[in-house]
Amino acid sequence: MFLQSCEAFPSLFELSKRACIRNADRIDDVGNLPFFLVRPILSRIENPANLRTIEKNCPQIAGEDSELWREFIRRDFGETALDRYEPATPEGWSKVYRKLKREQDEKDKLDFSKLKADMQKVAEKREKRRVAVVPFNPRDRAEMRRIDRGFGGGGRNWTMSMSSGTSSGRVGKPGPFKSGTLNKVLTRGMRR
């Protein structure tokens, strides 16, 4: 009876393995433990740099952890990256990962510089199309009206009616003050 209840308790090895799995990213050395004992712990590592540190500290696992490196390559670079490079030895998978990482970083830098150049072009185009706000001077308004009315038009008979603001002898399209559009814009500017 006591033996049956004792079997429900995990062994010290199982308890320590669970603690190591929970803290797998904090481990940087596994001593001289064989790979088959530490495999469940190393498979929980999320960062390839941590696995590389463990490989440096414990060279006995360097060849046996190739499946973990292939999993990192598959996760970070896709399934097709596994087909691009094949190391000569099983210890070479960490080198393949580092090479793919360098290529990816170079590609990211190139893409970033292209994106930055494109964004600068867009900003320049936007700046060219930007409407500039000019300070309003009431004298400029009078000068524009004088030009728009066509004073000095070369011998035509101009008679201005004060109430309507139209000329009797003028030929052609009405200017911006006649249609009222520019006049509205200028009067709005004076109100502010």
C-alpha angles and dihedrals in degrees: 000000000000090000093057094055091044091059090062091066115085119238123253088253091055092047092050091046091053091050090050092049090051090052099035095130091057095055117100101163135035098184114219096325113139118251095247089063096048098037095095089051096046092047088064094058110115100188120066090208089064091053090048090052091051090049091053092048095042110031093177091079096047097099098035098056095066091113089058091051091048088052091052090049091049091048098045104033106020135250094290092061090069090062096050097067131027116186120224092231133027089247089065097073092088088054090050090052092050091048092051089047091053091049091049092049091050091049091049091051091050092048090048093052091049091049091048091051091048091049090051090052090051091049091050092050090048090050091051092052094045116119113234118220110225121200111251121240118185090216090060089056092055091047091051091050091050090052092044094052091056102233112185092033095157112267102327118138109251119187119173122204110208094215102050102029093219131125122229101212102039120122124201138031120338114254125241092273092054094055090046098231098110091037090058091049093050094046090050088053091054093052093059 
